[in-house]
Amino acid sequence: MSPEVPARGESQSNGRIEEAGKTVREFARVLKEQIEEKAKMELECNEAIVMWMIRWAAILVSRFLVGKDGRTAYERRTGRKCKIPVVPFGEKVWYKEIRETKERKDKFSSEWKEGVWLGHQRGSNETLVGTSRGVVKAYSIKRREPEQRWDKEAIKAMIGTPQRPDPTKPGTKIPIRVSFDKAEVGEPVPSELPKNEPSVRRMRFTPGLLVKFGYTEGCPGCAMKRAGLEESRNHSEGCRERIANELAKEEDGREKLRKEAERLNKWMAENGENVDKEVMPSLPAANPKRWRWRTPTVGYLDL
């Protein structure tokens, strides 16, 4: 491995890290809002659970967020999916604390105790539980009755940070204060398709179609097909216009153009695009079999 350092002051060259930070921040915001809604409380920035919440948000991204290849970061690293059972973050649970030795010291009292679920250990399937004495490891968890699963007093009473889970033992305290941005109130922002994905797929030029009408000089898509390469490139607008004009001369070709125009116009209408009234088919009185459609390359065609 060789580390790469982005240019100073150029956030775009540090894009993956910027995007990862944004994703973890949004996950943490969801966890915060869930706790506040379920426990009927408002989290303060200086509370101990906030540190664990950000830690668990980062682990959630690594273990459960599926990438474009259909796998999580955990699966790419280990070769298997993460199947460790989880509980909603901040929920009050029953737990059995891991013993320091195999011998049980107090056999008369119950081993089950109450605490706040904080997530997993990074390198094992042990569970972390927050208590008023600090954060402990647990090897067995039981959920409580639905009406007893959220306790704001237990959340506020827990102590311990990721750097110092047990306050009675020496450790480094986190010197950073976490702050929450207020949620913006206003009209919801409409979702947009990613920039690297086509808005809608246009007509596919098959090898037979290109052999029939010939290749277009200077078109990247035609150059790849002519060379017999598997890699595909988009055809130029000039190429699409030439093929559309050739198709319009034949009955089967006009049917293909009509179907493509119908599909594209339907997509534009469903996605709120400005669709001209003439896009919809019209039936002239002189010849009711002739339909008028607008194609994205050659304008209006009488089909």
ABEGO torsion letter per residue (X at the ends): XBBBBBBBGBAAAAAAAAAAAAAAAAAAAAAAAAAAAAAGBBBBAABAAAAAAAAAAAAAAAAABBBAAGBBAAAAAAGBBBABBBBBBGBBBBBBBBBABABBABAABBABBBBBBAEBBAABABBBBBBAAEBBBBABBBBBBAAAABBAAAAAABBEBAABABAABBBBBBABBBBBBBBBBEBBBBBBBBAABBABBBBBBBAAAAAAAEBBBGBAAAAAAAAGBABBBBBBAAAAAAAAAAAAABAAAAAAAAAAAAAAAAAAAAAGBBBBAAABBBBBAABAABBBBBBAAAEBBBX
